[in-house]
Amino acid sequence: MTIELKGQHVLVVGAAGGIGEATVKAFAAVGAQVVATGRNTDKLISLAAVTGAETALVDFLDNDAVEAFFESTAPFDHVVIAAAATKSGAISTLAIEDAKASMESKFWGAYRIARAVRINTGGSLTFVSGFLSHRPSATSVLQGAINAALEALGRGLALERAPVRVNTVSPGMIDTPLWSGMSEADRQRLFEQAAAKLPAQRIGQPEDIAQAILFLATNPFATGATVMIDGGGTIA
């Protein structure tokens, strides 16, 4: 048995990002009533025009704003947290302020939402982490640690929030606007080199992650899980 998403009330946090945008579109395509939140107003307006989603501007780094938002909205059936702004670099050279801001954005932002959100019985909460929690990188130690903390939070909340189901999707390298700061040639070269090392022989797309998120939302027996969608990056 799978859970029907048509008419379900869904919140996607970080909807202006590549994975968040794909997730909004995926839920809207199956008839869910989606609320899209993010920091890019123009992107949210554009996304709403395409999908029919509602939009909400909420600073999820502000605990008072988070609590006020959830107090003013009806409980959700499914919540997806795909928002994050982290910086990479060696621990020895990454400024401590940047490290704290990264943890504040990806971990504590998700923590605040999980603490305040109201989710209907039988519903789900899904985090988006990253495969660096399982396959460390010498230049992204902090990101791996944050992702691991987020996944541990998901497992614990699956017990605390039961019967609400809590899961995490852990992506590998995904072709999103995150890489837009690179030139087209450099980005293409990076993707080709990375794809050649993966068993899947390709770079992930945001839709690959959105598909996994929908799976977790619709499978009533999935909770406390971390689903790797990394093209085999963890085992390569």
Secondary structure, DSSP 8 states (H G I E B T S, - for coil): -----TT-EEEEETTTSHHHHHHHHHHHHTT-EEEEE-S-HHHHHHHHHHH--EEE---TT-HHHHHHHHHSS--EEEEEE-------S-TTTS-HHHHHHHHIIIIIHHHHHHHH--EEEEEEEEEE--GGGTS--TT-HHHHHHHHHHHHHHHHHHHHSTTSEEEEEEE-SB-SGGGTTS-HHHHHHHHHHHHHTSTT-S-B-HHHHHHHHHHHHH-TT--S-EEEESTTTTT-
